[in-house]
């Protein structure tokens, strides 16, 4: 084979794959550490490089504040394809106002969704180990009631707000998804406690992790 033939062979272009653009997602979380830590661990577990996680910088953030902060971030930047506001039902007095405000937010290039857990995010954590339809909201401090559940105490005896969820996610995420979907099938449409929409966001992130 001559040098001309070698040159021609080396310059043949290979067909390029049509790569789908990476989605950029904003997750705004209520609270100080728990939700952010969880989603950061999930992001790393799924090898998601296009998820931007923001947390409202207030130890006393409420659902309405979370919605307002997410709306502000959306208006400051048009880079986000999807925006999720993660907060608890708990005993927040502005919960209904937050839902109304979220429904009225219209963004040109982004979807805007709320991800609610009733009574709190820790209920989603509990579902990694057990399925329960216990009504925690009858307690004056429903989130503490979740953490006192025998399934929670048994599996997370050293739980704290800065807990590292890496091991839980790697071993029990499929269980949490199964349990949450079972509970939500009965309770979510009726807004009957308990329920958690975190499973919706988790399944969305799982789907995005498969896009190459």
C-alpha positions in Angstrom: 0.0 0.0 0.0 1.4 3.4 -1.0 1.8 6.5 1.2 -1.1 8.1 -0.7 -3.4 5.2 0.2 -2.3 5.4 3.8 -3.1 9.1 3.9 -6.5 8.6 2.4 -7.3 5.9 4.9 -6.2 8.0 7.9 -8.4 10.9 6.8 -11.6 8.9 6.5 -14.1 10.4 8.9 -15.9 8.0 11.3 -19.6 8.6 11.7 -20.4 10.6 14.8 -23.1 9.5 17.3 -25.9 12.0 17.8 -25.4 12.8 21.5 -28.3 14.2 23.4 -27.4 17.4 25.2 -27.0 17.0 28.9 -29.8 18.3 31.0 -29.0 20.9 33.7 -31.1 20.5 36.8 -31.5 22.7 39.8 -32.6 21.1 43.0 -33.5 23.6 45.7 -33.8 22.0 49.2 -35.3 23.0 52.4 -33.3 22.6 55.5 -29.6 22.7 56.4 -27.9 19.5 55.3 -30.0 16.3 55.0 -31.5 16.7 51.6 -28.5 18.3 50.0 -26.3 15.5 51.4 -28.6 12.8 50.1 -28.9 14.3 46.6 -25.1 14.8 46.4 -24.6 11.2 47.2 -27.2 10.2 44.7 -25.6 12.4 42.1 -22.2 10.7 42.6 -23.8 7.2 42.7 -25.5 7.8 39.3 -22.4 9.6 37.9 -24.5 12.7 37.0 -22.3 15.5 36.0 -25.0 17.9 34.9 -27.0 18.3 38.1 -26.6 21.5 40.0 -27.7 21.3 43.6 -28.6 24.4 45.4 -29.7 24.8 49.0 -31.6 27.7 50.5 -29.0 29.3 52.9 -31.4 29.6 55.9 -31.7 27.2 58.8 -35.4 28.1 59.1 -36.4 27.9 55.5 -40.1 27.4 54.7 -41.8 26.0 51.6 -42.7 29.5 50.4 -39.1 30.6 50.9 -37.8 27.6 48.9 -40.2 28.4 46.0 -39.3 32.0 46.0 -35.6 31.2 46.0 -35.9 28.7 43.2 -37.9 31.3 41.1 -35.2 33.9 41.8 -32.4 31.5 40.6 -34.4 30.6 37.5 -34.8 34.3 36.6 -31.1 35.0 37.2 -30.0 32.2 34.8 -31.6 30.5 31.8 -29.2 27.5 32.0 -31.6 25.2 33.9 -33.8 22.8 32.0 -35.6 21.4 35.1 -36.1 23.0 38.5 -37.2 21.0 41.6 -38.2 22.4 45.0 -37.8 19.8 47.7 -39.5 20.5 51.0 -41.6 19.0 53.8 -45.3 19.2 54.6 -44.4 19.0 58.3 -46.3 21.7 60.2 -45.5 24.6 57.9 -48.2 27.3 57.9 -47.3 28.5 54.5 -47.4 25.1 52.8 -50.6 25.7 50.8 -49.4 29.2 49.7 -46.2 27.6 48.5 -48.1 25.2 46.3 -50.3 27.9 44.8 -47.2 30.1 44.1 -45.4 27.2 42.4 -48.4 26.4 40.2 -48.5 30.1 39.0 -44.8 30.2 38.1 -44.3 30.1 34.3 -40.9 29.8 32.9 -40.1 30.0 29.2 -37.3 27.4 29.0 -37.6 25.4 32.3 -40.0 23.1 34.0 -40.8 23.9 37.6 -41.9 21.2 40.0 -42.4 20.7 43.7 -41.2 17.6 45.5 -43.1 17.2 48.8 -42.7 14.7 51.6 -45.4 14.3 54.2 -44.5 14.6 56.9 -40.8 15.1 56.0 -37.8 14.0 54.0 -36.9 11.5 56.7 -40.0 9.5 55.7 -38.3 8.8 52.3 -35.2 7.7 54.2 -37.3 5.3 56.3 -38.7 3.7 53.1 -35.2 2.5 52.3 -35.7 -0.1 55.0 -39.4 -0.7 55.5 -42.9 0.2 54.1 -45.2 1.9 56.5 -48.4 3.9 56.2 -48.3 5.1 59.8 -49.8 8.6 60.3 -46.9 10.5 61.9 -48.8 13.8 61.6 -50.8 13.1 64.8 -47.6 13.8 66.7 -46.9 17.5 67.5 -43.4 16.9 66.0 -44.1 14.5 63.1 -40.5 14.5 61.8 -39.2 13.4 65.2 -41.9 10.7 65.2 -40.5 9.4 61.9 -37.0 9.2 63.3 -38.4 7.3 66.4 -39.9 4.6 64.2 -38.4 1.2 65.0 -37.3 0.7 61.4 -35.5 4.1 61.4 -33.8 3.6 64.8 -32.7 0.0 64.0 -31.1 0.9 60.7 -29.8 4.4 61.4 -28.9 4.4 65.1 -26.4 7.2 64.6 -28.4 9.3 62.2 -27.7 13.0 62.1 -28.4 15.9 59.7 -25.0 15.5 58.0 -25.3 11.7 57.6 -23.4 10.1 54.7 -26.1 8.3 52.6 -23.7 6.6 50.2 -24.0 3.1 51.7 -27.8 3.4 52.0 -28.3 4.5 48.4 -26.0 1.8 47.0 -27.8 -1.0 49.0 -31.4 0.1 49.5 -32.4 2.6 46.8 -34.4 0.0 44.9 -36.3 -0.9 48.1 -37.1 2.8 48.8 -38.5 3.3 45.2 -40.7 0.2 45.5 -42.0 1.2 49.0 -42.6 4.8 48.0 -44.5 3.9 44.8 -46.7 1.5 46.8 -47.5 4.1 49.5 -48.1 6.9 46.9 -50.5 4.7 44.9 -52.9 5.0 47.8 -52.1 8.2 49.5 -50.6 10.7 47.0 -53.6 11.5 44.9 -55.7 12.1 48.0 -52.9 14.0 49.7 -53.3 11.6 52.6 -50.3 11.3 54.9 -47.8 9.8 54.6 -46.4 10.1 51.1 -43.3 11.3 49.3 -42.7 12.7 45.9 -38.9 12.3 46.2 -39.3 9.0 44.4 -40.4 10.9 41.3 -37.2 13.0 41.3 -35.0 10.0 42.0 -36.5 8.0 39.1 -36.0 11.1 36.9 -32.3 11.3 37.8 -32.0 7.5 37.2 -33.4 8.0 33.7 -31.0 10.9 33.0 -28.0 8.8 34.2 -28.7 6.3 31.3 -28.5 9.0 28.7 -25.1 8.9 27.0 
